[in-house]
Amino acid sequence: MTFRSVLVASAADPAALRRALASAPDILTIADAEKLGDDALASLAGAAQRLWVRLAPLDDPNVEDQLAAVAGLRAEAVVLPAERPQDVEHLGARLAVHEADAGLADGFVRIVVTVENAGSLFEIHRLARASRRVSAIGWNGEALAQDLGADDDRELDGRWSDPLQTARALVLAAAADAGLPAIDSLFTDADPEALRRETERAARDGFAAKFAVTPEQAAIIGSAFGAKG
C-alpha cells in the first residue's frame, strides 16, 4: 500500500467532493459517507483515485450506513479513530459481514487506525497489531490537542507543542515497529510554504504520507514526499 497524499473530503459538501474528484491525490478519503447521494456514488464508482472511507466512532448511529457505503464503493480501506484494540477487532468482524453481503473477499477492506484522543496514546502499539486488516496508522494533532485540553497545539515557530510532538513520535515508532506506513497529521494553516516545510520534515523523519484537507494541499504533499524519493 504505497501512497503519499491522503485527501479528506466530506460527502456533506458536494462542491468540495467534486473538487476532490477532479484532483489527483493518491488516496481520496470520504468523510460523512452516509450522506452520499446517488450522483456522488456514481461519480465515486468511476473515480481515478483509490478510495477510503472515514468512519465515525463505532458507537455512532451512522456507522452502519457508513459501512454499507464502504462495501458499495469497494473502498480499499476505512479510517477508524480507535481508542482500544477491541475497537479494531470489532470493526473487523463488522466489515466481514458487509464484505460477504457485497460479494467481496474476506479481508478486502483494510483498516487505517488514527490516534485522536488521549486514551489511544497508551494503546498505540497494540492498535497497530490489533488485526491483520490494519495497514497504516496515522494521527490527528488538532483532535488530540482538543482532547488533552490544550490551549494551543502549535509553538510560535509552527511546530507542534511538546505533548503533540511526543504523540507524533509514538505514532511513528509504533508504525515502524509493526512494519506499517505512518501518516502525518493534517495541516490547517493557509500557508503553503509552511505546509511544504512540515511535509518535508515528515518525510525526513520517516512518515510515508500526510493527510490533506484541500486538493492544493494534496499536490504540495505529493511533491514534497516525491522529492524525498
C-alpha positions as CSV (number, residue, x, y, z in Angstrom):
1,M,0.0,0.0,0.0
2,T,2.1,2.9,-1.3
3,F,0.8,6.4,-1.1
4,R,1.8,10.0,-0.1
5,S,-1.2,12.3,-0.1
6,V,-4.4,11.4,1.6
7,L,-7.1,14.0,0.8
8,V,-10.1,14.0,3.1
9,A,-13.4,15.3,1.6
10,S,-16.8,15.4,3.2
11,A,-19.9,14.0,1.4
12,A,-21.8,16.7,3.2
13,D,-20.0,19.3,1.0
14,P,-20.8,18.3,-2.6
15,A,-18.7,21.1,-4.1
16,A,-15.6,20.1,-2.1
17,L,-16.2,16.5,-3.1
18,R,-16.4,17.4,-6.8
19,R,-13.1,19.3,-6.5
20,A,-11.5,16.4,-4.7
21,L,-12.6,14.0,-7.5
22,A,-11.2,16.4,-10.1
23,S,-7.8,16.4,-8.4
24,A,-5.1,13.8,-8.1
25,P,-4.4,12.7,-4.6
26,D,-3.0,9.2,-4.1
27,I,-5.9,8.4,-1.8
28,L,-9.4,10.1,-1.5
29,T,-10.9,9.6,1.9
30,I,-14.7,10.2,2.1
31,A,-16.0,11.6,5.4
32,D,-19.7,11.5,6.3
33,A,-20.2,8.7,3.7
34,E,-23.8,8.1,4.9
35,K,-24.7,11.4,3.2
36,L,-23.6,10.3,-0.3
37,G,-26.3,10.8,-2.9
38,D,-26.8,8.6,-5.9
39,D,-25.0,11.1,-8.2
40,A,-22.0,11.1,-5.9
41,L,-22.0,7.3,-5.6
42,A,-21.9,7.1,-9.4
43,S,-19.1,9.5,-9.6
44,L,-17.1,7.7,-6.9
45,A,-17.6,4.4,-8.6
46,G,-15.6,5.7,-11.6
47,A,-13.1,7.6,-9.5
48,A,-9.4,7.5,-10.6
49,Q,-8.3,7.8,-7.0
50,R,-8.1,5.0,-4.6
51,L,-10.9,5.3,-2.1
52,W,-11.0,5.2,1.7
53,V,-13.9,6.0,4.0
54,R,-13.5,7.7,7.3
55,L,-15.8,6.2,10.0
56,A,-17.4,7.8,13.0
57,P,-16.6,6.1,16.4
58,L,-18.2,2.7,16.4
59,D,-21.0,3.6,18.8
60,D,-22.2,6.4,16.5
61,P,-25.6,5.6,14.9
62,N,-24.3,6.5,11.4
63,V,-21.6,3.8,11.4
64,E,-23.7,1.0,9.8
65,D,-24.7,3.3,6.9
66,Q,-21.1,4.3,6.5
67,L,-20.0,0.6,6.4
68,A,-22.7,-0.1,3.8
69,A,-21.2,2.7,1.7
70,V,-17.7,1.2,2.1
71,A,-18.9,-2.1,0.6
72,G,-20.9,-0.4,-2.1
73,L,-17.9,1.7,-3.2
74,R,-15.5,-1.3,-2.9
75,A,-13.4,1.1,-0.8
76,E,-9.8,0.0,-0.2
77,A,-9.8,0.9,3.5
78,V,-11.7,2.5,6.3
79,V,-10.1,5.1,8.6
80,L,-11.0,4.5,12.3
81,P,-10.4,6.9,15.2
82,A,-9.7,4.0,17.6
83,E,-9.0,4.1,21.3
84,R,-8.8,0.4,22.1
85,P,-7.6,-2.7,20.3
86,Q,-11.1,-4.1,20.8
87,D,-12.5,-1.4,18.6
88,V,-10.3,-2.6,15.7
89,E,-11.2,-6.2,16.3
90,H,-14.9,-5.4,16.5
91,L,-14.7,-3.4,13.3
92,G,-13.0,-6.3,11.5
93,A,-15.9,-8.5,12.4
94,R,-18.5,-6.0,11.1
95,L,-16.5,-5.5,7.9
96,A,-16.6,-9.2,7.3
97,V,-20.4,-9.2,7.3
98,H,-20.6,-6.3,4.9
99,E,-18.0,-7.8,2.6
100,A,-20.0,-11.0,2.5
101,D,-23.2,-9.1,1.7
102,A,-21.4,-7.2,-1.1
103,G,-19.7,-10.3,-2.6
104,L,-16.3,-9.1,-1.6
105,A,-13.5,-11.4,-0.4
106,D,-12.9,-11.6,3.4
107,G,-10.3,-9.1,4.3
108,F,-10.8,-7.0,1.1
109,V,-11.3,-3.8,3.2
110,R,-8.3,-2.7,5.2
111,I,-8.2,-0.6,8.4
112,V,-6.2,2.6,8.9
113,V,-6.1,3.4,12.6
114,T,-5.8,7.1,13.6
115,V,-4.8,8.3,17.1
116,E,-7.1,11.2,18.0
117,N,-7.6,11.0,21.8
118,A,-5.5,10.6,25.0
119,G,-6.6,7.1,25.6
120,S,-5.2,5.8,22.3
121,L,-1.8,7.1,23.2
122,F,-1.5,4.3,25.7
123,E,-2.6,1.7,23.2
124,I,-0.7,2.7,20.0
125,H,1.5,-0.4,19.9
126,R,-1.5,-2.8,20.4
127,L,-3.7,-0.8,18.0
128,A,-1.1,-1.3,15.3
129,R,-1.2,-5.1,15.7
130,A,-4.9,-5.5,16.6
131,S,-6.0,-7.1,13.3
132,R,-4.5,-8.4,10.1
133,R,-6.6,-5.8,8.4
134,V,-4.6,-2.9,9.9
135,S,-2.5,-1.4,7.0
136,A,-1.4,2.0,8.3
137,I,-1.5,4.2,11.4
138,G,-1.9,8.0,11.5
139,W,-2.7,10.7,13.9
140,N,-4.7,14.0,14.2
141,G,-2.9,16.7,16.1
142,E,-5.8,19.1,16.4
143,A,-8.2,16.5,17.6
144,L,-5.7,15.2,20.1
145,A,-4.9,18.7,21.4
146,Q,-8.6,19.3,22.0
147,D,-8.9,16.0,23.9
148,L,-5.9,16.9,26.0
149,G,-7.4,20.3,26.8
150,A,-4.5,22.2,25.3
151,D,-5.0,26.0,24.8
152,D,-2.9,25.8,21.6
153,D,-1.5,23.0,19.5
154,R,1.5,24.8,17.9
155,E,4.5,26.7,19.1
156,L,5.3,30.2,17.7
157,D,7.6,28.7,15.1
158,G,4.7,26.5,13.8
159,R,5.9,23.2,15.2
160,W,3.6,21.0,17.3
161,S,3.6,21.7,21.1
162,D,5.7,19.3,23.2
163,P,2.8,16.9,24.1
164,L,1.8,16.6,20.5
165,Q,5.4,16.1,19.3
166,T,5.6,13.2,21.8
167,A,2.4,11.7,20.3
168,R,3.7,12.2,16.8
169,A,6.9,10.3,17.7
170,L,4.9,7.5,19.4
171,V,2.8,7.0,16.3
172,L,5.9,6.9,14.1
173,A,7.6,4.4,16.4
174,A,4.5,2.1,16.6
175,A,4.1,2.1,12.9
176,A,7.7,1.3,12.3
177,D,7.7,-1.5,14.9
178,A,4.6,-3.1,13.2
179,G,6.0,-2.6,9.7
180,L,3.2,-0.2,8.7
181,P,3.3,3.1,6.9
182,A,2.7,6.1,9.2
183,I,0.5,9.0,8.1
184,D,1.3,12.5,9.5
185,S,-1.5,14.8,10.8
186,L,-3.5,17.2,8.7
187,F,-2.3,20.8,8.5
188,T,-4.9,23.6,8.6
189,D,-2.8,26.7,8.2
190,A,-3.3,28.6,4.9
191,D,0.5,29.0,4.3
192,P,1.6,26.6,1.5
193,E,5.3,27.0,2.3
194,A,4.7,26.1,5.9
195,L,2.9,23.0,4.7
196,R,5.8,22.1,2.4
197,R,8.3,22.5,5.2
198,E,6.2,20.4,7.6
199,T,5.8,17.7,5.0
200,E,9.5,17.6,4.2
201,R,10.1,17.2,7.9
202,A,7.6,14.3,8.0
203,A,9.3,12.6,5.1
204,R,12.7,13.1,6.7
205,D,11.5,11.6,10.0
206,G,10.1,8.5,8.4
207,F,6.4,9.2,7.7
208,A,5.1,7.7,4.5
209,A,2.2,10.1,3.8
210,K,0.3,13.0,5.2
211,F,-3.4,13.9,5.4
212,A,-4.6,16.8,3.3
213,V,-7.7,19.0,3.5
214,T,-7.7,20.5,0.0
215,P,-6.6,19.4,-3.4
216,E,-3.9,22.1,-3.3
217,Q,-2.5,20.7,-0.1
218,A,-2.5,17.2,-1.6
219,A,-0.4,18.4,-4.6
220,I,2.1,20.0,-2.2
221,I,2.3,16.9,-0.1
222,G,2.8,14.6,-3.1
223,S,5.5,16.9,-4.4
224,A,7.3,17.1,-1.0
225,F,7.3,13.3,-0.5
226,G,8.2,12.8,-4.1
227,A,11.3,14.9,-3.7
228,K,12.5,12.6,-1.0
229,G,12.4,9.7,-3.4
